[in-house]
Amino acid sequence: MVQQEYRFIRRKERLAVYPGSFDPVTNGHIDIIERSLKFIDKLIVSVTHHPTKKPLFSFKERMEMLQGVFRDRKEIVIEYFDGLLVDYLEKKGVFLVIRGLRAVSDFDYEFQMVLTNRRMLPRIETIFLTPKEEYLYLSSSAVKEIARLNGPVERFVPEIVAEKLREKHRS
Ligand code: COA
């Protein structure tokens, strides 16, 4: 009887934000995105600016690459924000954040970020996901370096991104 009633309860959509600079998106980011969708309904992949990084791709290019990779995926929304993550989350009314945790080296930075953000916005919760082993040491910088030296970048990023990287280094 109780089980039958459950079917009529409209489940609220579970939303989360995955922030990052995505300069550019790699197979490692994609792995994290797909993993998160096992337990949330909709993921907002939010491209933003890292204060100490000089990006290779503009906001528009980074978003276009993400949109190209996730074309036809209604459960993945690509956005960008400028400013503090907590302000963006509050504006959106989303308080769940997805982050990738690759190696021990990520831990300090992530821990500091979570605690600082939580002091500004106590409602925030962060879920850390670990990518597949082969992506543990992958980073956007490594991919850019491989592309710059004409290496096999297609092993680490989707074809759309590989082509954009080749284009950048041709010009
Ligand atoms: N696979 C492959 N690479 C990955 C990865 C994965 N699963 N997860 C992270 N990386 C790489 C990224 O490509 C990036 O490489 P790079 O340094 O060579 O560019 C690096 O790991 C770290 O990137 P990411 O985890 O995406 O973080 P970020 O440093 O780009 O983003 C922000 C951090 C932007 C989310 C953070 O600075 C922020 O929230 N900024 C908004 C301003 C703010 O609120 N500041 C206060 C913070 S307390």
Residues whose N, C-alpha, C, O or C-beta is under 5 A from the ligand:
A	BS01	COA	P19 G20 S21 F22 T26 G28 H29 I32 T48 H49 H50 G83 L84 L85 V86 G100 M113 T116 N117 P131 Y135 L138 S139 S140 S141 A142
